[in-house]
Amino acid sequence: MRRPVIAGNWKMYKTRDEALAFIYAVNQLVPDLERVESVICAPAIFLRDLVKREGENLRIGAQTMHDLDEGAYTGEISAVMLKSYGVDYVIIGHSERRAYYNETDESVNKKIIKAIQSELTPIVCVGESLDIREQKKTNGFVKAQVLKAYENVTDIDALKTIIAYEPIWAIGTGKTATPDMANDTIKAIRAVLAEKYDEQTANKVRILYGGSVKPANIDSLLAESDIDGALVGGASLDPDSFLTLVKAAIK
């Protein structure tokens, strides 16, 4: 059994007071960590405040990181810095980072390797645009992303990662891939892992769906065979909504 993961991505939202109000509202109510991994990936400025108050079952993640430990890179954050704060997860290669900050498959690969070396769990984002979906090229596009992302990553290290399939056309648009569509693409991603590694490894890697996930559709998404959880944007900002999502993962 693959343990489900519900990871909230706050993006550039909340003040410190709002972040603290959220953590106090949920940190004692999320289900047991052995049943579902409940994660909040917050702006870097809030990470220490949240880690100090995460409780036994909630975990905190970052939204990005640099692939080097240190250097003259103004504004960047290293894995070493994140570990010193007690952070456990980091999102890598989110479509917004790729679109606005020039992240590439090559830089995603470097960051995955550095995250694993630093004992952070990378949540690796892949996904296609609407144009690629309409051209029926989704599986080939996502396959190329996965293969490049996992270049020089061993099968043992692949098990230390989480993949998030996020169709770009469904992020923040209110559009959601149907459960069947999401599951079919996630099955295709699992097939890529089986081709690169083996069936056993592919069947152990958790693969999440992301893209306008909310309480109204979480049950139908999680009912699919290969969807192991969700990477959630807007619906993770509200404490009650987030708790509904994580509790859905243990039904």
Beta strands, then each sheet from edge to edge (+ up, - down):
strand 1: 5-9
strand 2: 37-41
strand 3: 58-62
strand 4: 89-92
strand 5: 121-126
strand 6: 162-165
strand 7: 206-210
strand 8: 229-232
sheet 1: 1+ 2+ 3+ 4+ 5+ 6+ 7+ 8+ 1+
end
